[in-house]
Amino acid sequence: MEVKVWILDDNISGLPPFKAEHGLSVLLEVEGKRFLWDCGLSDLAVSNAGILGIDLRSIEGIGISHGHLDHAGGLLRVLSASGPRKIYLHPDALVPRYLKLGEARIFVGIPFTREAIECASLGIEESTGPVEVMPGVRLTGEVVRVTDFEGPEPLLFCERGGELVPDPFTDDQALVVDTPEGAVVLTGCAHSGLVNILKHVIADAGKIRAVVGGTHLGMGAPLSKVKATMDFLEEVAPAKIIVNHCTGAVVMSRMMDRFKDRFIPGATGLVANL
């Protein structure tokens, strides 16, 4: 089964004229059909797609990994370029979210109302469980948490009943392509934990063919968590590992050293056959 990805938005830029920002957007193509995974922070996904010669009107739909600005801030710009498409997300993705730094409270949630998204799209499909978005391609829905080292993130909060509470990231999900050689897994930030995500997928798919996306290992994660995650990646042995966005340069360097030619550093403009 032919599986291909284009990185349209990332923290690291490829060769000029590609640009970067703190965001993530990945175009997935499976057997000629295309689906957009996240939309980045601004209009860079649209701009970089244009540089790559990609017509966003070719996408079947748009999946949102979780309700953060750097994954959905470019949504309306994408819809302007693609035309109305169905939006797939978890019901909690539209909950207001904040980063707390001392006394400062910074909004980091999706910056659009439900009404604005519905007006620009073919509607929002919300689900807590698995959803097929294209033949052989599905959203995981909520990820079961089973590890003891992938816990809550102390600086990230969501608003519930008018009060800020630690964000449980129930909306964090992955995109999965089921192939005869195993699952191709696309993450957003992996707030639910990369190992939790892969274990969740393995329960259905049996094995992992490739991993693409953010890992949240570069945002102050302890070295013990980084090591445990890399140990698990070694155990499940994906043929290709493309990590980016919130993984960070230090962890990417460690992965490159450990996984050798199986590792590909992510950057805007990267095109990869999986």
N, C-alpha and C positions, 0 to 999 in steps of 0.2 A: 504494500500500500504506500503510495507516494504522499509524504508529509513534508511541508515546507513552511518556514517562518521568515518574516521580515520584521526587524525591530524598527518601529517608526518613531518611538520616543524612549529616551533613556537618559540617565545621568551623565553618561559618557558619549561624546560625539565620535563618529567615524571620520573618515577623510572629509575635507571640505568638498562641497558646501553644506554637509549635514550639520545640524545644530543639536544641542543637548539642553536638558533642564532636569529638575528633580521630578521625574514623571516616568510613566511606563505605558507603552502601547505596542502590541504585537499583532501583526496580521498573520493569520493561520490559513494555509491552503491544504485541503485534503481532497485528492482525486478531482482537482479542478474547481472545487467549491471553496469559497472564502468566508471567513468569520473574523471579526475584529475583537481582540481581547484587550480591554481597557482603552482609554482615549488620551492619556497623558494629562498634563497640567494646563496647557494652553492650546494654541493652534499648531504646535510643532509637528504633531502626528500628521496633520493634513499637509503641511509644508514638506516634510521629509518624504511622505508618500508621493508627492508630486515629483520630487527629485528622482525617485526610484521608478517613475513612470507608472505608478499604480493608480488606477481609477477607483476611488472608493465607492463608486456606484456599483462595483462588482461584489460587494459584501452581502452576505445573506442576513446578517444580524450583528448585534453588538452585545458582548458580555461584560459585566462590571464585576471585578473580583471582590471588591469591598468598598465601603462608602467613604473613601478619602479623596481629597481634592486632587492629589497628584495622579490619580487613576481615572477621575471622572470630570476634571475641570475642563477638558477639551471636548466633552460630549456634544454640546450644541454646535461647535465648530465642525465636528465630524459629521453630524447629521445634516448640516448645511451643504457639505460636500457630497455626501452619499445619497441624499434624499431620505425620506422617512424609512426607518427600519425598526424592527422590534428590538426592545431593550430587555435583556435578561439580568435580573439581580435578585438578591435575597431581600425579604421584607424589611430587615433592619438596616439596609444600606442607606436609607434616607434619614436615619436618625442623626440629629446634630452631634458633631464630634469636635473635640478640642485637644490641643496640646497644652499642657500646663508646665510653665517654666518659672518656678518660684511663684510670685503673685500674678504673673502674666497668664492670661487665658487666650489662646490663639485658635480661631476657628479653622479646622482642617477637614470639614465634612464636604459633602457634595454641595456645590454652590448654587444649585437650581431647585426650584420648587417642583413637586410632582406634576403640577399643572403645566409648567413650562416644558418639561420633558415629554409629557403625553402629547402636547400640542405639536411638537417638532418630530415626533416618532410615529410608529405604527402601534404604539401602546407599550406598556410595561408588563412583562411576565414575571411575577414574583413567585419564588418557591423556596422552601427550606430543604427540599430534597433534590435528588438527581433530576435533570431535565435534558432531553436530547435537543440540541440546537441545529445539528446537521446530521446526516447519516453517519453513524459511527463516532460522533462527537458529542460529548455530554458535559454538563456542569456537575460537579460533585454534590452541590448543596452543602449543608453544614458538615464540618469535619469533626469526627469523633476524636476527643483528646485522650491519649493513652500514655504519653510520655511524662516523666517527672521533671524534665529539664526545659520544657517549652511552656513557660507559664505566662502570667499577665505581664503587660508592659507598663511600668510605673508612671510614665509621663503622659499616657494616652487615656482620654476619658470620653464618655458619651453622656448625653443628656437624657435622663429618665424622670418623668414626673416633675420637671422643672429643676432637678438637681443633677449635679455632675457625679457620675459613679465610674469606677474603673471599667474600661471598655473590655467586654468579654469577647469581642469580635466573632459573634455568632454568625455574622454575614460573610466571613472570610471563606472563599471557596476557590477551587481550581477548575481548569478546563482540561478535559481528558479526551485523547484520541485513542480508541481501541483498535489495535492492529494485531495481526498474527504473531508479530515479534514482541509484543508487549505494549504497554500503555505509554503514550507520549503525554507528559504532564506539563501544563503551563500554569505557573503560579502568578499571583499578583505581588503581594509582599510576604506571603506565607506567615501572616500574623498568628494563625493557628498552629504554626510549627511545621517546617518542611518535613520532618520525620513523621509527624502525625498525618500530614497530607499523603505522603507516599505509602504509609501503612494502610490508610483508608482506601487508597486506589488499589493497592496490591490485594486487598481482601476480595475485590471483584475481578481484577485483571490478571492476577497471578504474578506478573513481573513488569519491570519498568524498562522501556526502550530508550527514553530520553527525558530530560528535565530541562525546562526553559523558564526563566523568570527570576523574580526577586526572592530573597531568602530571609531578609531582616537580620542577617548576621553581622552587618556592618554598622548597626545603630547602637553600639555600646553593649552588645551581647557578650557574656562572659566566655572566656576561652574554652571552658568546659563544655559549653553548649556548642561552640564551633566544632570542637573535636568530636563530640558525640554525633553531630550531624554528618560530619565527613566520614566517620566510621560507618555510619549506616549507608551512606552513598557507596562506600567501598563494598559493603555487603550486598546491596541490590544491583550494583554494577551496571548502571545505564551505559549504553554505547556512546551517548553524547550528553554532556552537561554544559548548558549555556546559562550562566547566572549573571545577573546585572542589577541595576537600579539600587536597591537598599542593601546589597551584599557588601559593598565597600571594597576598596582597592587592596587592603591588607588580606582579607579573607579570599578574594579572588586570586591573589598571588599564592596563598597557601594551597588553594585548590589546583591551580596550574601546576605547582610543584608536585602535588600528590597524584593527580589524575592524568598528567601528561597529555597525550594527544586526544584523550577523550574529552578534555576541557576546552571550551571556546569562550573567551571573554566577550560579554555582550556589549554592544555599542549601537548608536543610531546608524542606520544604513546597512547593518549586518543582514545578510541573506544566507540561510542555511537549509540544506536538505537533511531531514532527520530519518 
